[in-house]
Amino acid sequence: MDISALSESVKKQIRLSGKEEADQLQRRKLQLRGILNHFNKQVAALPEESREAFLSMFYEALIKATFKYHAVAVGMISDDKLLQAKTRKDGDRIIADMSKRFDDILALYEIPGTL
């Protein structure tokens, strides 16, 4: 799923069930903590070379998923600010800021190019 489609999907989910999703936040944090603790114990039992390759692939998958949501968050913040812009100059400033934020994200995730 590309970032634009993910962004629209997330925005739609928030409109339809944002309150319910927010209510699940603490439960999901605890669930993830338990999952990761159990996961780490299982992975620790792998032979070292296999464990390191396995974790490298796992971290790559996490980085890709995190990047998409990170980019969506920046876009949503910018969308909200654009809706509140009073002048075209304000809008231009917001767009320039969004572009810088995206460039910073690309650098952080070591993705070449600019958005």
C-alpha positions as CSV (number, residue, x, y, z in Angstrom):
1,M,0.0,0.0,0.0
2,D,1.5,3.4,-1.0
3,I,1.6,6.2,1.5
4,S,-1.2,8.2,-0.1
5,A,-3.6,5.2,0.1
6,L,-2.4,4.5,3.7
7,S,-3.0,8.1,4.6
8,E,-6.6,8.0,3.3
9,S,-7.2,4.7,5.0
10,V,-6.0,6.0,8.4
11,K,-8.0,9.2,8.1
12,K,-11.1,7.3,7.2
13,Q,-10.5,4.9,10.2
14,I,-10.1,7.9,12.5
15,R,-13.3,9.5,11.2
16,L,-15.3,6.2,11.6
17,S,-13.8,4.8,14.8
18,G,-11.3,7.3,16.3
19,K,-12.8,7.2,19.8
20,E,-12.9,3.4,19.8
21,E,-9.3,3.2,18.6
22,A,-8.1,5.7,21.2
23,D,-9.8,3.7,23.9
24,Q,-7.7,0.7,22.9
25,L,-4.4,2.5,23.1
26,Q,-3.4,1.4,26.6
27,R,-4.5,-2.2,26.0
28,R,-2.5,-2.3,22.8
29,K,0.6,-0.9,24.5
30,L,0.5,-3.6,27.1
31,Q,-0.2,-6.2,24.5
32,L,2.7,-5.1,22.4
33,R,5.0,-5.1,25.4
34,G,4.0,-8.7,26.2
35,I,4.4,-9.8,22.6
36,L,7.8,-8.2,22.3
37,N,9.0,-9.8,25.6
38,H,7.8,-13.2,24.5
39,F,9.3,-12.7,21.0
40,N,12.7,-11.7,22.3
41,K,12.8,-14.8,24.5
42,Q,12.0,-17.0,21.5
43,V,14.5,-15.3,19.2
44,A,17.2,-15.6,21.9
45,A,17.1,-19.3,21.5
46,L,18.2,-19.2,17.9
47,P,21.8,-19.8,17.0
48,E,23.7,-16.5,16.9
49,E,24.1,-16.2,13.1
50,S,20.5,-17.1,12.4
51,R,19.3,-14.8,15.2
52,E,21.2,-11.8,13.8
53,A,20.0,-12.4,10.3
54,F,16.4,-13.0,11.6
55,L,16.5,-9.8,13.7
56,S,17.9,-7.8,10.8
57,M,15.0,-8.8,8.6
58,F,12.5,-8.2,11.4
59,Y,13.9,-4.7,12.0
60,E,13.8,-3.9,8.3
61,A,10.1,-4.8,8.3
62,L,9.5,-2.6,11.4
63,I,11.4,0.3,9.8
64,K,9.2,0.1,6.6
65,A,6.0,0.0,8.6
66,T,7.1,2.8,10.9
67,F,8.2,5.0,7.9
68,K,4.7,4.7,6.4
69,Y,2.9,5.8,9.6
70,H,5.6,8.5,10.3
71,A,5.0,10.0,6.8
72,V,1.2,9.8,7.3
73,A,1.5,11.6,10.6
74,V,3.5,14.4,9.1
75,G,0.9,14.7,6.3
76,M,-2.0,14.7,8.7
77,I,-0.4,17.4,10.8
78,S,0.2,19.5,7.7
79,D,-3.3,19.0,6.4
80,D,-4.7,20.2,9.7
81,K,-2.5,23.3,9.6
82,L,-3.4,24.0,6.0
83,L,-7.1,24.0,6.9
84,Q,-6.4,26.7,9.5
85,A,-4.2,28.8,7.3
86,K,-5.6,32.3,7.0
87,T,-3.5,33.5,4.0
88,R,-1.8,32.0,1.0
89,K,1.5,33.1,2.6
90,D,0.6,31.0,5.6
91,G,-0.2,28.1,3.3
92,D,3.1,28.4,1.5
93,R,5.0,28.4,4.8
94,I,3.1,25.3,5.9
95,I,3.9,23.5,2.7
96,A,7.6,24.5,2.9
97,D,7.6,23.2,6.5
98,M,6.0,19.9,5.4
99,S,8.5,19.5,2.7
100,K,11.4,19.9,5.2
101,R,9.8,17.5,7.6
102,F,9.5,14.9,4.8
103,D,13.1,15.5,3.8
104,D,14.1,15.0,7.4
105,I,12.1,11.7,7.5
106,L,13.8,10.5,4.3
107,A,17.2,11.2,5.8
108,L,16.3,9.5,9.1
109,Y,15.1,6.4,7.3
110,E,18.1,6.6,4.9
111,I,15.8,6.9,1.8
112,P,17.4,8.8,-1.1
113,G,15.6,11.7,-2.8
114,T,13.1,14.3,-1.7
115,L,9.3,14.3,-1.6
